[in-house]
Amino acid sequence: MDRRLFLAATLGTLAAPAFAQNAPYTRWKVTTSEGHDAIAFLGPLSGEPLYQDYYAADAAAFAPKLPEPIRADIPRLWKEAGESFGLLGPGLSSKISGADVSTIDGVIAALADPEARIRPTLQKTPYWDEGDWRWLTAAAPRLHAVFIAMRDAGFAAFRTERIGELTARAAQLQRDLAPYDVIRLQQKLTGRVFEPQIEVVLLQFCKPHGIKVQGQTFLQAADWSLSITVRNAAHEMLHPPIPMDGAVAKAMLAVLAKDPLIPRIVREHDPKWGYTSLDGYFNEDLVQALDQLIGEAFGVGRNPADRWRLSDDGIHVLAAAFYGMLRQDKWIETGGNIEAWLGDAVRTGRLSHSMLHATAARVLERPMEKLWPLT
């Protein structure tokens, strides 16, 4: 899965959105999941530096409970997934989420028979990919063994010791989210129709990721603030922002492929952030541009120059360009069909590299020739 959201925590509470005049269209459901937490814990167990600031002590406490061959195979699986499948934890959560994985036993059952338990639902979603499926089915026996070992080592009890009052936190967050009519704005800014319910799944071990899974559901850290949750929802529900196999997306990617900077960012940035394909990077950055507009409308948006300087080593130049153009067009006021907007931008040459880079430079507050890498 090539969609990752890295957010710095913003503490404090928010006032309800003052501009909401109609009854909210959005309905919120906040839950928890032992199964997705078990998947997320593969990150800390992999030893990858990205997770050690958050979970080094947890991994050090739990890893010795696992058989040595399993401990050794988790980093190998993580590395192999990174070469074709994407980040193992987030990607697996996305692919497997159509099955009942509320518990670690559910994860084990799904991986025991992926053809029957995972494929039928997954194949009907935008997350289906033949190459990903080949990798997952080949790796399923090893992953199955990993989760059996985690279960037998007492992962459920280990997690229970660390989650604290997670059920109470979920209930309070659901109440606090009620005024935030995220889906109404998403429909306005994309021209798409969404179901009214957003499900937020609070996890103990998923930092630094916010993870979109199947349906209108996303996973996030339990201790992230209300403002982060609103921004997460504004972001995650939009994936994919347009049909990635459609004519507009293909035309857009053809333009970006000729840009002197954008393909270089995709090739040369640190792969730990994901976005290692041009279509994945485009998908992510268009969503970031739209979620920035929504966050600003709700009063939870960060300064865009700071946001894209501090996030993922500054790689989201394309997001800044899209955002700048949408601001020029007063998109938050007018709304419309975002796929048609992109098609017009391609046809009119608005996304030529000179115009795209100039717009990004204004938003990012740095010279065109120094958009990336950051110094």
N, C-alpha and C positions, 0 to 999 in steps of 0.2 A: 504494500500500500504506500503510495507516494504522497500522502497528505499528512503533514505533521504540523502541530501548532505548539510553539514554545512560548510561554507567557511568563513574564516576571510577575510575581504576586503583588497585587495592590490591596492593601488592607483597608478596613473601614467599611461602613455601611453607606447605602445610597438612599436618597429620597426617591419616592415613586416618580415615574416620568410625568412631568407636569403637563405635557401636550396631549396625553391620551384622553380623548373626549368620548369615544365610543367604548362599549363593552369590549374587553380584549377578545380577539379571535383565538389567540394562542392559549393552549392548555398545557400545563407543566406536570410532569410525573418524575419524581426523583426516587431512585432506587439504589441498591447496592448489588454486588455480584462477586461471590467467592471464585467462580470460574474465571471471569475476566481478570481478577486479581492474580490468580495462579499464572495465567498467561503473561500478564505484565511483569511478574516476578522473574521471568526468564531474563529480562534486561539486567537487573542487578546480579543474577547468577552467572551471566555471561562474562562478567568482569569488565565490560565496556566502560570506559571512563565517563561517558555521558551520564551514567546512573550512580556513580560512586558518591557524588556530593550529597545525594539524597538517601541512599540505601546501603552504603558500605557496611554499616554495623549489622543491618538485617541480613545481608548476604553472608557475612562472616559467621553469624549465629546459626543460620539454617544450612548452609552448604555442607558442613561436616556430617549432617544427618543423612546425606545422600550417598549411595554407593559411588566409589571412585570412578568407574566407567561412565556413569551418568554425569557426574561433575565435569568430566573431561569432554563429554559429547556436547554439552550445552554451548560452550564457546564455538565449537566447530559448526554446530547448526546455525548459530547466529552469523558466523562469517559466511557460510555457504548461502544463506538466505540473502545476505547483502549483495551477493553477486548477481542475483536474478529476481528474487522475490520481494526484496525490500527489507526494512527493519522487521525482525522476526516477530517480536511481541505485538506491535500495532497491526502488522499485516495479518497475523494469525487471528487476532480478535476480529478483524474485519471479515475475513473469509468464513470464519466458523460461526458467526453471530446469528445466522439463521436457524441454527440448532439450539436446543435448550442447554446453555452452558452457564446456568446460574450457580452451579456447584462444580467442584473439580471432578466429581464423578461424571457430570454431564460432558465435560471436556474429553475425558477418557473415552466415554461411549461414542462421541462423535468421531474421534480419531481412530477408533477401532473399525469403523465402517464409513469412511468419508463418502463413498459413492452413494450410499443410501441416505446418510444423515446430513451431509453437507451440500453435495452437488445440486440436488433438486431445487433448493431455495436459492443458492448462490448463483446458479446459471440464469436466473431471472432478474438479476440485479446488475447495476453498472459496475460492480466489483468483479464480475466474471472476466477471467483472462486465461486463455489456454496455457500460456507459458507458466503462469502462477500455479495453475491447477496441476500441471505435470510435476512441478517442484514439490507442491504440497503432498500429493499422493505418494511420491517417492520417499518423502521425509516422514510421512505419517507414522510408520512403525517405530521410528526412533523417538518421535515426539510423544507417541503413546507411552513408550517406556519411561520417558522423562516424567510425565504426569502421574503415572502409577507410582514411581519412586517418590515423587513429592507428596502424594497422598499417604503412602505408607510411612513417610517420615513425619507425618503429623502437620501438614501445611495448614489444614483448617484450624486447628487449635493455635498454631503459631500466628496466623492472621488475626484470630479472635483476640489474642493478647495485645495486639498493636492497634486495632481499629478504634478502641474507646467507644464513645457514645455515637457510633456512626448512624444508627437508626434515628436517633433524635436529631442529628445534624441533617439528615435527609428530609425529615418532616419540616424542620424550620426553613430550610432552603426552598422547599416547595411553596411554602407560604410567602416567602420574601419575593419569589420570582413572579407571583401572580400578576402584577401590574405591567410586566414587560412584554409588550405585544410584538415580539420579534418576527413572527411569521407574517404578520400583516405588512411589515416593511419589506421583508424578503420577497413577497409576492409583488409588491409595488416596483421594486428595483430590478426584478428579473423578468416579469411577465409570465412567470410560472405559477402553477397551483400547487399548494402544499396542504397536507393534512393538518388539522389544528393542533395535534399533540406533539410535544417534544419530550422525549425521555432522556433524562440525565442520569447516568450511572456513576455513582461515587466509588472511587477505588482508593486503596491504601498505597499501591506500589506502582502507579503509572507515570509519575513525574519523569521527565518534563513534558510528556505528551498529553495533548487532548486528541482523542481518537474518534473519528466518525466510523460507525459500523452500519450494518444494514438497517433500512428503515430510517425513521427520524429520531435516531438514538445516537448519543455520543457518550464517551467515557472521559472522566476527568478526575483529578485528585480531590479527595474529600475535603481538604482544608483550603482549597482555593476560595477566594472571596466571591461575594455576589457579583461584583463588577466583572471579574474574570469569567464567571459562569455565563453572564449575559453576552460577553464578547465571544466566548466559546460557541454558544448557541447561534449567534449571528454568523459565525464562520462555518461551523461544521455542517449545518443543515444545507448549505449551498453546494456541497460537493456532489456531483460535478456541476459546475455553473451552467454549462451548455452541453448538449450531446457531443461527446468527444469523438464520435465516429461520424459526425455530420459534416456537411459541406463547408459550413462556416469555420468550424474548428480546423479542418484540414487546410483551408485557405489561410487561416491565421498562422498555423504552424509553418506553412511554406514561407510566409513573410518573415517570421521569426528566425527560421533556419538561415536566412541570408544576412541577418543582422551581425555586425562585427563583434558585438559584445555578448548578447544573450546566450548563444550556444557555448561560448567560452565559459560563462558562469556555470552552466549546467555541467560542462566537462571537468572544470578545474576546482570547483568548491569542495569543501570537506564533505565526503559522502555520509558522515554521521547524521547530517541534517535531512537526509532523504532528497527528493526532487532530482534524481539522477537521470531523468529523461526529459526531453523538451516538452512533451505533452503533460507530464506530471508537474513540471515547473509552471507552465502556462495555466493549468488547472488551478494550482495553489495560488498563484499571484492574482488571477482575476478574482478569486474568492476573497483574498485579503483586501483588495481594493474595495469590494462591495461591503465587506464587514466593517471596514474603517468608516464608511459613510453611515452605516447603521449604528455603530458605537458612538459616533459623534451626535447622532440624532437623539440617543438616549442619555447623553451626558457622561458616557463611560469611555469614550474614545481617547486614545493616547495621542500625543503630538506625533504626526506621521513621520517627520524627519527623525525624531528620536526612536520611534518604534522600529523603523526599518534599518536604522543604524545599529541598534542593539540586538536585533533578531537574526539568528543564523548567520553570523559573520557578515551581515549586510548584503546578502545575496538577492534580496527581493526588489531589485531595480524595476522589474517589469510591473510589480504591484504599484509602485510609486507612479509610474507612467500612466497606468490605467486610472488610478485614483485622480491624478491631476486632470486628465481629460474628462472624466465624469464630473469633477467639480466644475470645470469650465462649462459643461453642458447643463449644470444645475440639476443633475440627475436625482438628487435626493428630493427635490421639489416636484419634478415632472414624472419620474419613473419611466417605465417602458419595457420593451422586450430587449434584454441584454444581448441576445444572440443577433437580433437585427441590428443593434447598435454596432456590434463588432463587425458584422458584414459590411456595413456602410463605411466603417473606418478602414477596412481592407480595400474596398473598391476606390475610395477617394485618396488613397495614399497617405492617410493620416498617421499610419504606423510605420512610415519610413524611418530609418534609424535616426536621421537628424531630428525629426520632430519628436520621436519617442524619447530619445536621450535628452533633448532640451526640456521636455516636460518633467521627466524624472529628476533632472538636475534642480529644477525649481522647487519641487516637493522635498527632495532630500537635502537641499541647501548645500550642495557641493558642486564643483565644476564638472562640466560634461566629460572632460577627459579623465576625471578621477571618480567615476561612479562606482567602480569596483576593480580590483579589491580595495578594501579600506586600508589606509595606512595608519 
